[in-house]
């Protein structure tokens, strides 16, 4: 049970595995007005930057669950580095279906709604761990504008145009699921650039160091095609944001 190697190679230098900069992650924590002692469950927690920095800056406590052995170890190391290992715990496991033993104040899935089969399933999953009146965080892509054809959708790593909604429709979907949107922080094109362009340097440095690895051909193909594909399609059409929800 782990992520494919290509993913960990691609994001080997990343502390945040989505198109948020540290500044945007900090802005989100500030916007939520987190109280010390807020109990957090973070599903698909990656390298733990959200939990670790919010434990340091806001005094939250909590648990992160992620399928990647590499990212889980990085999260534990980050917690130790920031002096918050007594407040946050990171578990290697499949976040799909994970429910907290005790209800939490904030339940999050920031950028991996596939764990619940989409937005609806992930909100239902997080709701099983969330106390009444608690906050839910969902990180999700959306179309910045209408997508003209299937080629464009596929170039944005979507199965079809229907995989994502434009932003107003995504907000409406949360309402249809019974939630008020009470905050949001959106990625910018610059924060997308920082996320995606950093991957290319990771890929090139790995390729230079491992030219004979069985993964080398796949890495070379991705490095040769993704910069142009990203700038032609994804940068123009795909948005991403974190949305804070409260049940109605």
Secondary structure as the mmCIF struct_conf table of DSSP 4:
data_model
#
loop_
_struct_conf.conf_type_id
_struct_conf.id
_struct_conf.beg_label_comp_id
_struct_conf.beg_label_asym_id
_struct_conf.beg_label_seq_id
_struct_conf.end_label_comp_id
_struct_conf.end_label_asym_id
_struct_conf.end_label_seq_id
HELX_RH_AL_P HELX_RH_AL_P1 UNK A 5 UNK A 10
TURN_TY1_P TURN_TY1_P1 UNK A 11 UNK A 13
BEND BEND1 UNK A 15 UNK A 19
HELX_RH_AL_P HELX_RH_AL_P2 UNK A 22 UNK A 31
TURN_TY1_P TURN_TY1_P2 UNK A 32 UNK A 33
HELX_LH_PP_P HELX_LH_PP_P1 UNK A 34 UNK A 35
TURN_TY1_P TURN_TY1_P3 UNK A 36 UNK A 37
STRN STRN1 UNK A 39 UNK A 43
TURN_TY1_P TURN_TY1_P4 UNK A 44 UNK A 44
TURN_TY1_P TURN_TY1_P5 UNK A 46 UNK A 47
HELX_RH_AL_P HELX_RH_AL_P3 UNK A 49 UNK A 58
STRN STRN2 UNK A 61 UNK A 66
BEND BEND2 UNK A 67 UNK A 67
HELX_RH_AL_P HELX_RH_AL_P4 UNK A 69 UNK A 81
TURN_TY1_P TURN_TY1_P6 UNK A 82 UNK A 83
TURN_TY1_P TURN_TY1_P7 UNK A 85 UNK A 87
STRN STRN3 UNK A 88 UNK A 92
BEND BEND3 UNK A 93 UNK A 93
TURN_TY1_P TURN_TY1_P8 UNK A 96 UNK A 97
BEND BEND4 UNK A 101 UNK A 102
STRN STRN4 UNK A 104 UNK A 110
BEND BEND5 UNK A 111 UNK A 111
HELX_RH_3T_P HELX_RH_3T_P1 UNK A 113 UNK A 116
TURN_TY1_P TURN_TY1_P9 UNK A 117 UNK A 117
BEND BEND6 UNK A 118 UNK A 118
HELX_RH_AL_P HELX_RH_AL_P5 UNK A 119 UNK A 127
TURN_TY1_P TURN_TY1_P10 UNK A 128 UNK A 129
STRN STRN5 UNK A 130 UNK A 143
BEND BEND7 UNK A 144 UNK A 145
BEND BEND8 UNK A 149 UNK A 149
HELX_RH_AL_P HELX_RH_AL_P6 UNK A 150 UNK A 155
TURN_TY1_P TURN_TY1_P11 UNK A 156 UNK A 157
BEND BEND9 UNK A 159 UNK A 160
HELX_RH_3T_P HELX_RH_3T_P2 UNK A 161 UNK A 163
BEND BEND10 UNK A 164 UNK A 164
STRN STRN6 UNK A 166 UNK A 166
HELX_RH_AL_P HELX_RH_AL_P7 UNK A 167 UNK A 176
TURN_TY1_P TURN_TY1_P12 UNK A 177 UNK A 178
STRN STRN7 UNK A 179 UNK A 186
HELX_RH_AL_P HELX_RH_AL_P8 UNK A 189 UNK A 209
TURN_TY1_P TURN_TY1_P13 UNK A 211 UNK A 212
BEND BEND11 UNK A 213 UNK A 213
TURN_TY1_P TURN_TY1_P14 UNK A 214 UNK A 215
HELX_RH_AL_P HELX_RH_AL_P9 UNK A 216 UNK A 229
HELX_RH_PI_P HELX_RH_PI_P1 UNK A 230 UNK A 234
HELX_RH_AL_P HELX_RH_AL_P10 UNK A 235 UNK A 237
STRN STRN8 UNK A 238 UNK A 247
#
